[in-house]
Amino acid sequence: MPSYSDRVSDQRQAERRVVIVGAGMAGVQTAVALREQGWTGSVTLIGAEPHQPYDRPPLSKAVLLGTAEGSAFDVDFEALGIELHLGREVTGVRPGAHEIDTPSGPVPYDVLVVATGALPITLPGSEDVQGVHLLRTLDDAARLRPVLDRKHDIVVVGAGWIGAEFATAAREAGCAVTVVEAADRPLAGTMPAEVAAPMAAWYAESGAELLTGARVARIEPGTVVLADGRRLAAGAVVVGIGARPATAWLAGSGIALGPDGSVTADSRLRTSQPDVYAVGDCASFPSARYGERLLVHHWDNALQGPRAVAANIIGETPQDYDPVPYFWSEQFGRFVQYAGHHTGAATTVWRGDPVGAAWSVCWLSSEGRLVALLTVARPRDLAQGRRLIASGARLDPERAADPSVPLKSATL
Ligand SMILES: Cc1cc2nc3c(=O)[nH]c(=O)nc-3n(C[C@H](O)[C@H](O)[C@H](O)COP(=O)(O)OP(=O)(O)OC[C@H]3O[C@@H](n4cnc5c(N)ncnc54)[C@H](O)[C@@H]3O)c2cc1C
């Protein structure tokens, strides 16, 4: 039988209101995790977009190519007792009053979860030019589908993950594709030159032209003008140069933000204001595992973070959030996966020939611990490597470099 104090705390929980702002992956998963973990209070999920909450990864893949109509989450909000308000952009929060501001008036909360994700970075001056697109939302993908159908010549600005995935889809649709990258290689922000080199070759192999060291000076209707004077004909332009946390609405709230615009959450994903949490693409957190603050813009973070937030709101088994970050990308017919986090100081160990169809790269710390790995069509390496990173395992570089040795057998 529950004790008297259990019953009192159950009753208190039932009277408490969690309000989640942002109905993307992180917001939806927070609502679902609260119910899964037994939260009996109210849960209100408020999203700016008018659409039924949906998943973003298919937007640059099946949804873009028209092989999937949509990517709505398979969640029965009503059955879970989650109050869903769509098409409502929250404009501010007053933590002192425990209230947020919405177009239909203030909404009170006991616990607030900020899950407003990220917004794509625009190319200054190109925002109102006709034929220039971003790829973040279902509406963006819906605008881009006819562009692919009409088989325009397309210029993609940015050879990052989104740029590569969009170029893949556009080539598959039969468009002529030129990718313009200001750095000297694709993925310059995340991968060292030796790893990016084989990936750069995938562009040409797919029939896309990759121009590196190419800075966009301006975009005119139908033309991308580069800083060196080259003019590229463009029936459409897709800008994929990164995303920034969507946190402008928090200005003046007292919720601390970092220089990158992220909500600087603590190890339990609490913000600097009481009873306010932040999770997903909008929030950075201190990683004890990597000894630095991480801002992760990937799907798995928007799945795992919410479970920690829900546990910390309920409070019975508080959890520090210190994941091994993970993401995947489908580009140029390859399944690319990455787990962990590495800096330039780590040593690289190759498994397999990067000219071939399947290879991996491991990053080892100065003590020989596996801190990150990238795999191309080697899912077993990824699965084993992810566990080895989590356990802080040390690898024998020689055995790890032999692709016929399972990674889990290359430990010291
Ligand atoms: C095209 C695309 C492809 C991707 N592919 C992959 C992939 O292959 N692998 C991978 O690991 N990751 C991928 N990602 C990244 C992954 O989708 C994101 O990390 C994930 O969606 C983050 O979820 P989130 O809920 O934090 O943010 P979001 O998905 O951005 O959701 C935030 C929501 O909050 C809403 N919102 C913002 N401000 C307000 C406000 N003031 N009031 C109310 N609502 C607000 C937004 O409208 C949005 O709907 C991809 C992303 C994109 C855009």
The ligand as an SDF file (V2000), in Angstrom:
LIG
                    3D

 53 58  0  0  0  0  0  0  0  0999 V2000
   16.0650   18.1510  -43.2770 C   0  0  0  0  0  0  0  0  0  0  0  0
   16.6610   17.5790  -42.0280 C   0  0  0  0  0  0  0  0  0  0  0  0
   17.1960   16.2930  -42.0520 C   0  0  0  0  0  0  0  0  0  0  0  0
   17.7740   15.7490  -40.9040 C   0  0  0  0  0  0  0  0  0  0  0  0
   18.3150   14.5090  -40.9660 N   0  0  0  0  0  0  0  0  0  0  0  0
   18.9060   13.9880  -39.8580 C   0  0  0  0  0  0  0  0  0  0  0  0
   19.5160   12.7010  -39.9210 C   0  0  0  0  0  0  0  0  0  0  0  0
   19.5410   12.0490  -40.9540 O   0  0  0  0  0  0  0  0  0  0  0  0
   20.1030   12.2220  -38.7830 N   0  0  0  0  0  0  0  0  0  0  0  0
   20.1190   12.9200  -37.6030 C   0  0  0  0  0  0  0  0  0  0  0  0
   20.6730   12.4380  -36.6070 O   0  0  0  0  0  0  0  0  0  0  0  0
   19.5400   14.1540  -37.5270 N   0  0  0  0  0  0  0  0  0  0  0  0
   18.9390   14.6920  -38.6180 C   0  0  0  0  0  0  0  0  0  0  0  0
   18.3570   15.9380  -38.5570 N   0  0  0  0  0  0  0  0  0  0  0  0
   18.3800   16.6680  -37.2700 C   0  0  0  0  0  0  0  0  0  0  0  0
   17.1510   16.3440  -36.4030 C   0  0  0  0  0  0  0  0  0  0  0  0
   16.0050   16.2940  -37.1790 O   0  0  0  0  0  0  0  0  0  0  0  0
   17.0300   17.4120  -35.3100 C   0  0  0  0  0  0  0  0  0  0  0  0
   18.1620   17.3010  -34.4830 O   0  0  0  0  0  0  0  0  0  0  0  0
   15.7600   17.2740  -34.4960 C   0  0  0  0  0  0  0  0  0  0  0  0
   14.6430   17.5100  -35.3030 O   0  0  0  0  0  0  0  0  0  0  0  0
   15.7610   18.2500  -33.3340 C   0  0  0  0  0  0  0  0  0  0  0  0
   14.5280   18.1940  -32.6940 O   0  0  0  0  0  0  0  0  0  0  0  0
   14.0180   19.4250  -31.7930 P   0  0  0  0  0  0  0  0  0  0  0  0
   12.6560   19.0310  -31.3280 O   0  0  0  0  0  0  0  0  0  0  0  0
   15.0510   19.8100  -30.8070 O   0  0  0  0  0  0  0  0  0  0  0  0
   13.9030   20.6640  -32.7860 O   0  0  0  0  0  0  0  0  0  0  0  0
   12.9430   20.8870  -34.0320 P   0  0  0  0  0  0  0  0  0  0  0  0
   12.7700   19.6300  -34.7870 O   0  0  0  0  0  0  0  0  0  0  0  0
   13.4990   22.0900  -34.7310 O   0  0  0  0  0  0  0  0  0  0  0  0
   11.5390   21.2660  -33.3840 O   0  0  0  0  0  0  0  0  0  0  0  0
   11.3190   22.4680  -32.7030 C   0  0  0  0  0  0  0  0  0  0  0  0
    9.8950   22.9120  -32.9140 C   0  0  0  0  0  0  0  0  0  0  0  0
    9.6530   24.0440  -32.0910 O   0  0  0  0  0  0  0  0  0  0  0  0
    8.8830   24.9800  -32.7960 C   0  0  0  0  0  0  0  0  0  0  0  0
    9.0860   26.3270  -32.2470 N   0  0  0  0  0  0  0  0  0  0  0  0
   10.1860   27.1160  -32.3870 C   0  0  0  0  0  0  0  0  0  0  0  0
   10.0070   28.2950  -31.7350 N   0  0  0  0  0  0  0  0  0  0  0  0
    8.7740   28.2180  -31.1720 C   0  0  0  0  0  0  0  0  0  0  0  0
    8.0170   29.1220  -30.3550 C   0  0  0  0  0  0  0  0  0  0  0  0
    8.5120   30.2970  -29.9700 N   0  0  0  0  0  0  0  0  0  0  0  0
    6.7790   28.7290  -29.9620 N   0  0  0  0  0  0  0  0  0  0  0  0
    6.2670   27.5110  -30.3120 C   0  0  0  0  0  0  0  0  0  0  0  0
    6.9520   26.6350  -31.0710 N   0  0  0  0  0  0  0  0  0  0  0  0
    8.1910   26.9770  -31.4860 C   0  0  0  0  0  0  0  0  0  0  0  0
    9.3890   24.8600  -34.2150 C   0  0  0  0  0  0  0  0  0  0  0  0
    8.4310   25.3690  -35.1150 O   0  0  0  0  0  0  0  0  0  0  0  0
    9.6070   23.3580  -34.3450 C   0  0  0  0  0  0  0  0  0  0  0  0
    8.4710   22.7190  -34.8480 O   0  0  0  0  0  0  0  0  0  0  0  0
   17.7910   16.5050  -39.6910 C   0  0  0  0  0  0  0  0  0  0  0  0
   17.2610   17.8050  -39.6770 C   0  0  0  0  0  0  0  0  0  0  0  0
   16.7050   18.3350  -40.8250 C   0  0  0  0  0  0  0  0  0  0  0  0
   16.1520   19.7320  -40.8020 C   0  0  0  0  0  0  0  0  0  0  0  0
  1  2  1  0
  2  3  1  0
  2 52  2  0
  3  4  2  0
  4  5  1  0
  4 50  1  0
  5  6  2  0
  6  7  1  0
  6 13  1  0
  7  8  2  0
  7  9  1  0
  9 10  1  0
 10 11  2  0
 10 12  1  0
 12 13  2  0
 13 14  1  0
 14 15  1  0
 14 50  1  0
 15 16  1  0
 16 17  1  0
 16 18  1  0
 18 19  1  0
 18 20  1  0
 20 21  1  0
 20 22  1  0
 22 23  1  0
 23 24  1  0
 24 25  2  0
 24 26  1  0
 24 27  1  0
 27 28  1  0
 28 29  2  0
 28 30  1  0
 28 31  1  0
 31 32  1  0
 32 33  1  0
 33 34  1  0
 33 48  1  0
 34 35  1  0
 35 36  1  0
 35 46  1  0
 36 37  1  0
 36 45  1  0
 37 38  2  0
 38 39  1  0
 39 40  1  0
 39 45  2  0
 40 41  1  0
 40 42  2  0
 42 43  1  0
 43 44  2  0
 44 45  1  0
 46 47  1  0
 46 48  1  0
 48 49  1  0
 50 51  2  0
 51 52  1  0
 52 53  1  0
M  END
$$$$
